């Protein structure tokens, strides 16, 4: 997806988050802007990130994104 991009920006808007024990999730909207050959391409996606606390540190253990169709 990003292998040809010379620039990449990701803006996020968090819509929900919570933690339960050693697991946490964040639901967000991602606005991805890619630059390739001087052209910019933007896309929006709904994303869910799942984290687990292991040894006192939070690790991303799963990411899922689905495009928002316009």
SERO-4910 file (N, C-alpha, C, O; in steps of 0.05 Angstrom, whole numbers):
BEGIN
 pado doro    nc1    nc2    nc3   cac1   cac2   cac3    cc1    cc2    cc3    oc1    oc2    oc3
  Unk    A     16    -24      0      0      0      0     17     25      0     11     44    -14
  Unk    A     39     26     16     55     50     18     82     48      4     98     66      7
  Unk    A     88     27    -10    115     22    -20    124     42    -40    148     46    -43
  Unk    A    106     56    -54    114     75    -75    113    104    -64    119    123    -79
  Unk    A    104    108    -39     99    135    -29    126    148    -21    143    135     -8
  Unk    A    129    173    -29    153    188    -20    147    204      5    165    213     19
  Unk    A    121    206     12    113    219     37     87    207     47     71    198     31
  Unk    A     84    207     73     61    194     85     54    210    111     71    214    128
  Unk    A     29    218    113     19    231    136     -7    217    145    -23    210    128
  Unk    A    -10    214    171    -34    202    182    -45    219    204    -32    224    224
  Unk    A    -69    230    200    -83    245    221   -104    227    233   -117    212    218
  Unk    A   -108    229    259   -128    212    272   -148    228    288   -143    250    297
  Unk    A   -172    216    290   -193    227    307   -204    204    323   -217    186    311
  Unk    A   -199    204    349   -208    182    366   -238    186    371   -247    207    380
  Unk    A   -253    164    366   -282    165    371   -291    150    396   -312    155    407
  Unk    A   -274    130    405   -281    115    429   -255    101    439   -237     95    423
  Unk    A   -254     97    465   -232     82    476   -240     72    504   -257     83    517
  Unk    A   -227     50    512   -232     39    538   -211     18    545   -197      9    527
  Unk    A   -208     12    570   -190    -10    578   -204    -28    598   -220    -19    614
  Unk    A   -197    -53    596   -208    -73    614   -185    -92    622   -176   -107    606
  Unk    A   -176    -89    647   -153   -105    656   -129    -98    640   -121    -74    639
  Unk    A   -116   -118    627    -92   -113    612    -97   -109    582    -78   -109    566
  Unk    A   -123   -105    574   -129   -100    546   -142    -72    544   -156    -63    562
  Unk    A   -137    -60    521   -149    -34    515   -154    -32    485   -141    -45    469
  Unk    A   -174    -15    478   -179    -11    450   -183     19    445   -190     34    462
  Unk    A   -178     26    420   -183     53    410   -197     50    383   -188     36    365
  Unk    A   -220     64    380   -234     65    354   -229     93    343   -234    112    357
  Unk    A   -221     95    318   -214    121    308   -219    122    278   -224    103    264
  Unk    A   -218    147    268   -219    153    239   -191    161    232   -179    179    244
  Unk    A   -180    149    211   -153    156    201   -156    170    174   -170    161    156
  Unk    A   -143    193    172   -141    207    146   -112    204    137    -94    215    148
  Unk    A   -108    188    116    -82    181    106    -77    197     81    -92    196     62
  Unk    A    -54    212     81    -46    227     57    -19    216     47      0    217     62
  Unk    A    -19    206     23      5    195     10     14    214    -11     -2    226    -26
  Unk    A     40    218    -13     52    233    -35     69    214    -52     86    201    -42
  Unk    A     64    214    -78     79    197    -96     81    212   -123     61    220   -134
  Unk    A    105    215   -133    110    229   -158     98    257   -158     88    267   -178
  Unk    A    100    270   -134     89    297   -132     59    300   -129     49    322   -126
  Unk    A     45    278   -130     16    278   -128      8    269   -100     20    250    -89
  Unk    A    -13    282    -89    -24    274    -63    -49    258    -66    -67    265    -82
  Unk    A    -52    237    -51    -76    221    -51    -85    218    -22    -70    210     -5
  Unk    A   -111    224    -17   -121    221     10   -142    199     12   -157    195     -7
  Unk    A   -143    186     34   -164    166     39   -172    167     69   -156    174     86
  Unk    A   -196    159     74   -206    158    102   -213    129    108   -222    113     91
  Unk    A   -208    121    133   -215     94    142   -224     95    171   -215    111    187
  Unk    A   -242     76    177   -249     70    205   -229     50    214   -223     30    200
  Unk    A   -218     54    238   -198     35    248   -203     27    277   -214     43    292
  Unk    A   -194      3    284   -195     -6    311   -167    -16    318   -155    -32    303
  Unk    A   -156     -6    340   -130    -15    350   -134    -29    377   -148    -18    394
  Unk    A   -123    -52    380   -125    -67    405    -97    -69    417    -78    -76    404
  Unk    A    -95    -63    443    -70    -63    457    -71    -82    481    -92    -87    492
  Unk    A    -47    -92    488    -45   -109    512    -21    -99    528      0    -93    518
  Unk    A    -26    -97    554     -5    -89    573     11   -114    581      0   -132    594
  Unk    A     37   -114    574     54   -137    580     79   -126    594     94   -110    582
  Unk    A     84   -134    618    108   -125    632    109    -95    637    130    -83    638
  Unk    A     86    -83    641     84    -54    646     85    -37    622     85    -12    624
  Unk    A     85    -48    598     86    -33    573     62    -41    556     54    -64    555
  Unk    A     51    -21    542     28    -26    524     39    -32    496     56    -18    485
  Unk    A     28    -54    484     36    -63    457     11    -64    440    -10    -74    448
  Unk    A     14    -55    415     -7    -58    395     -7    -87    386     13    -97    376
  Unk    A    -29   -101    391    -30   -129    383    -48   -135    359    -47   -156    348
  Unk    A    -65   -115    352    -81   -118    328    -90    -91    318    -97    -73    333
  Unk    A    -90    -88    291   -100    -64    278   -118    -73    255   -111    -91    240
  Unk    A   -141    -61    253   -159    -66    230   -169    -39    220   -178    -22    235
  Unk    A   -168    -36    194   -179    -12    182   -197    -19    158   -191    -37    143
  Unk    A   -219     -4    156   -237     -8    133   -241     19    120   -246     39    134
  Unk    A   -240     21     94   -244     47     80   -271     59     85   -291     44     86
  Unk    A   -272     85     87   -297     99     87   -303    108     59   -288    124     47
  Unk    A   -324     98     47   -330    103     19   -345    130     18   -363    135     34
  Unk    A   -338    146     -2   -351    172     -5   -372    170    -26   -386    190    -32
***
